[in-house]
Amino acid sequence: MFNTNDWPPRWHCGNWTDFHGWLYIVSDLLIWASYFAIPLLLLQIVLKRKNIPFTKIFWLFIAFILLCGLTHFLDAVIFWWPAYRLSALLRFVTGIVSVVTVAGLYKNLPLINNLRTIAELEVEIEERKKAEQEACNQQLLQQHTKELMQKKDEFMSIASHELKTPITSVKASLQVVKRLVSTNKSLAPVSPFVEKASNQVNRLTGIINELLDVTKIQAGKLELAETEFLLNDLINECIESCLIDNQKHQVVVAGNKKISIYADRNRIEQVICNLLTNDVKYSPANPQIIILVEGLENQRAKVSVTDQGIGIPEDKIEEVFDRFFRVENTSQSFSGLGLGLYISSEIIKRHQGKIGVCSKLGEGSTFWFTI
């Protein structure tokens, strides 16, 4: 490999002038010096930047440039030492490394093309800052909303408890007045007014109870006293209590009348009464209401309450069980706080059941729950 007997030094090959020979030698040495300096700079980058992308490509370029530089250095040395065999081997190795470098560069070309410019990175950083600021503002807004909801719940709880005592006193007083009116015929003209006042007090009591239920639900203190009872008996009781003064609507009970469930009787009564009163309220022109009782697997039951009333817009169906929800176009025509369905859904959830609604605007609604 290092035997040079077969060739003379390059100075003796042809008619080299001093100028032409030294121009050749100096040019090769300058190229070699540059080819030697560039890999050193690349090596410094690779060693200092541990997270630099495409490290393998950098190492290939370092080897490729070093080998190219060595071929030029050997070309300059051959003017005195004709190591043509070593030069051929070095060129062959340089060719192999060159091909591997080209292949590696081609393989990583899509990734290199996707590298972002400084301007693009600055834009992305700016967008991320804006997104982080928006997320921070959103978080603050949610926190403020949560605090407002907590304050509202506290107010509702205090107001409900404070109202309950005077309302109870008014109710007791009205009962006394009602008893006096029934025993004294001269007070008969007062009777309708006493009856109206009593109905309004009962209505106000119902609102207060709803507010108290909401505060219990929010505090996680809605307790259940579960017993086993016939579902049909409870439905009949609900119909009697909810429609006692309603001669217009007719309720038809269908399905399995022998199903018994294990649940909080009073709370399930509250759910059924709420669904019934809603059906009566929102179907003034169509008097028939159908209650269907079905048996399900695992000793569960499904109760569906169907009316032929005004129905619910499709885009509002998912919101009907939200707290304080009222459909805008009907809220002025029908009274209520929008708490009944929310409380009913929470009661059913506490019983590990499900509640839902199927409705079509102008054709009626079917509210159902499983328990």
Solvent accessible surface area in square Angstrom, and as a share of the most:
residue,aa,sasa,rsa
1,M,106,0.47
2,F,129,0.54
3,N,77,0.40
4,T,29,0.17
5,N,130,0.66
6,D,93,0.48
7,W,93,0.33
8,P,63,0.40
9,P,36,0.23
10,R,34,0.12
11,W,51,0.18
12,H,136,0.61
13,C,53,0.32
14,G,61,0.59
15,N,157,0.81
16,W,60,0.21
17,T,84,0.49
18,D,107,0.56
19,F,158,0.66
20,H,96,0.43
21,G,0,0.00
22,W,122,0.43
23,L,94,0.47
24,Y,82,0.31
25,I,1,0.00
26,V,72,0.41
27,S,45,0.29
28,D,11,0.06
29,L,65,0.33
30,L,116,0.57
31,I,62,0.32
32,W,71,0.25
33,A,48,0.37
34,S,58,0.37
35,Y,68,0.26
36,F,91,0.38
37,A,46,0.36
38,I,74,0.38
39,P,3,0.02
40,L,91,0.45
41,L,110,0.55
42,L,34,0.17
43,L,55,0.27
44,Q,88,0.39
45,I,75,0.38
46,V,12,0.07
47,L,97,0.48
48,K,148,0.63
49,R,129,0.47
50,K,172,0.73
51,N,122,0.62
52,I,23,0.12
53,P,69,0.43
54,F,44,0.18
55,T,51,0.30
56,K,167,0.71
57,I,13,0.07
58,F,50,0.21
59,W,114,0.40
60,L,42,0.21
61,F,61,0.25
62,I,11,0.06
63,A,38,0.29
64,F,57,0.24
65,I,25,0.13
66,L,61,0.30
67,L,27,0.13
68,C,24,0.14
69,G,1,0.01
70,L,72,0.36
71,T,14,0.08
72,H,52,0.23
73,F,71,0.30
74,L,13,0.07
75,D,15,0.08
76,A,2,0.01
77,V,37,0.21
78,I,1,0.01
79,F,0,0.00
80,W,131,0.46
81,W,94,0.33
82,P,8,0.05
83,A,1,0.00
84,Y,62,0.23
85,R,86,0.31
86,L,42,0.21
87,S,6,0.04
88,A,61,0.47
89,L,82,0.41
90,L,31,0.16
91,R,115,0.42
92,F,134,0.56
93,V,58,0.33
94,T,14,0.08
95,G,34,0.32
96,I,89,0.45
97,V,27,0.16
98,S,28,0.18
99,V,104,0.60
100,V,73,0.42
101,T,6,0.03
102,V,100,0.57
103,A,58,0.45
104,G,14,0.14
105,L,64,0.32
106,Y,168,0.64
107,K,163,0.69
108,N,33,0.17
109,L,74,0.37
110,P,80,0.50
111,L,105,0.52
112,I,52,0.27
113,N,112,0.57
114,N,111,0.57
115,L,97,0.48
116,R,131,0.48
117,T,80,0.47
118,I,133,0.68
119,A,64,0.49
120,E,89,0.40
121,L,71,0.35
122,E,107,0.48
123,V,88,0.50
124,E,40,0.18
125,I,92,0.47
126,E,90,0.40
127,E,103,0.46
128,R,150,0.55
129,K,118,0.50
130,K,123,0.52
131,A,56,0.44
132,E,119,0.53
133,Q,103,0.46
134,E,117,0.52
135,A,61,0.47
136,C,62,0.37
137,N,74,0.38
138,Q,93,0.41
139,Q,123,0.55
140,L,84,0.42
141,L,107,0.53
142,Q,107,0.47
143,Q,93,0.41
144,H,98,0.44
145,T,66,0.38
146,K,131,0.55
147,E,74,0.33
148,L,117,0.58
149,M,64,0.28
150,Q,92,0.41
151,K,131,0.56
152,K,73,0.31
153,D,21,0.11
154,E,106,0.48
155,F,141,0.59
156,M,11,0.05
157,S,31,0.20
158,I,111,0.56
159,A,24,0.19
160,S,0,0.00
161,H,106,0.47
162,E,118,0.53
163,L,76,0.38
164,K,92,0.39
165,T,99,0.57
166,P,61,0.39
167,I,20,0.10
168,T,82,0.48
169,S,66,0.43
170,V,69,0.39
171,K,70,0.29
172,A,51,0.40
173,S,60,0.38
174,L,28,0.14
175,Q,94,0.42
176,V,76,0.44
177,V,57,0.33
178,K,92,0.39
179,R,149,0.54
180,L,98,0.49
181,V,16,0.09
182,S,89,0.58
183,T,107,0.62
184,N,68,0.35
185,K,186,0.79
186,S,88,0.56
187,L,66,0.33
188,A,56,0.44
189,P,96,0.60
190,V,60,0.35
191,S,48,0.31
192,P,73,0.46
193,F,139,0.58
194,V,9,0.05
195,E,73,0.33
196,K,129,0.55
197,A,38,0.30
198,S,23,0.15
199,N,71,0.37
200,Q,105,0.47
201,V,15,0.09
202,N,69,0.35
203,R,127,0.46
204,L,69,0.34
205,T,34,0.20
206,G,33,0.31
207,I,53,0.27
208,I,3,0.01
209,N,65,0.33
210,E,44,0.20
211,L,26,0.13
212,L,14,0.07
213,D,11,0.06
214,V,0,0.00
215,T,16,0.09
216,K,85,0.36
217,I,11,0.06
218,Q,81,0.36
219,A,62,0.48
220,G,57,0.55
221,K,138,0.59
222,L,12,0.06
223,E,145,0.65
224,L,55,0.27
225,A,76,0.59
226,E,71,0.32
227,T,75,0.43
228,E,124,0.55
229,F,17,0.07
230,L,75,0.37
231,L,1,0.00
232,N,22,0.11
233,D,63,0.33
234,L,0,0.00
235,I,0,0.00
236,N,59,0.30
237,E,76,0.34
238,C,0,0.00
239,I,33,0.17
240,E,124,0.55
241,S,64,0.41
242,C,32,0.19
243,L,18,0.09
244,I,125,0.63
245,D,124,0.64
246,N,38,0.19
247,Q,165,0.74
248,K,121,0.51
249,H,18,0.08
250,Q,113,0.50
251,V,26,0.15
252,V,55,0.32
253,V,29,0.16
254,A,36,0.28
255,G,44,0.43
256,N,73,0.37
257,K,104,0.44
258,K,176,0.75
259,I,24,0.12
260,S,51,0.33
261,I,9,0.05
262,Y,141,0.54
263,A,0,0.00
264,D,9,0.05
265,R,68,0.25
266,N,111,0.57
267,R,38,0.14
268,I,0,0.00
269,E,47,0.21
270,Q,56,0.25
271,V,0,0.00
272,I,0,0.00
273,C,24,0.14
274,N,26,0.13
275,L,0,0.00
276,L,0,0.00
277,T,57,0.33
278,N,23,0.12
279,D,2,0.01
280,V,28,0.16
281,K,67,0.29
282,Y,53,0.20
283,S,1,0.01
284,P,63,0.40
285,A,83,0.64
286,N,54,0.28
287,P,57,0.36
288,Q,72,0.32
289,I,0,0.00
290,I,67,0.34
291,I,0,0.00
292,L,65,0.32
293,V,2,0.01
294,E,65,0.29
295,G,47,0.45
296,L,79,0.39
297,E,146,0.65
298,N,134,0.68
299,Q,181,0.80
300,R,77,0.28
301,A,0,0.00
302,K,56,0.24
303,V,0,0.00
304,S,10,0.07
305,V,0,0.00
306,T,45,0.26
307,D,8,0.04
308,Q,90,0.40
309,G,6,0.06
310,I,58,0.29
311,G,11,0.10
312,I,20,0.10
313,P,24,0.15
314,E,155,0.70
315,D,106,0.55
316,K,41,0.17
317,I,38,0.19
318,E,161,0.72
319,E,65,0.29
320,V,9,0.05
321,F,36,0.15
322,D,72,0.37
323,R,44,0.16
324,F,67,0.28
325,F,38,0.16
326,R,59,0.22
327,V,22,0.13
328,E,118,0.53
329,N,108,0.55
330,T,23,0.14
331,S,31,0.20
332,Q,172,0.76
333,S,86,0.55
334,F,37,0.15
335,S,62,0.40
336,G,42,0.40
337,L,70,0.35
338,G,20,0.20
339,L,0,0.00
340,G,12,0.11
341,L,25,0.13
342,Y,20,0.08
343,I,3,0.01
344,S,2,0.01
345,S,3,0.02
346,E,25,0.11
347,I,0,0.00
348,I,0,0.00
349,K,112,0.47
350,R,77,0.28
351,H,15,0.07
352,Q,146,0.65
353,G,9,0.09
354,K,144,0.61
355,I,28,0.14
356,G,11,0.10
357,V,19,0.11
358,C,85,0.51
359,S,25,0.16
360,K,128,0.54
361,L,108,0.54
362,G,60,0.58
363,E,111,0.50
364,G,7,0.06
365,S,8,0.05
366,T,34,0.20
367,F,11,0.05
368,W,57,0.20
369,F,0,0.00
370,T,18,0.10
371,I,14,0.07
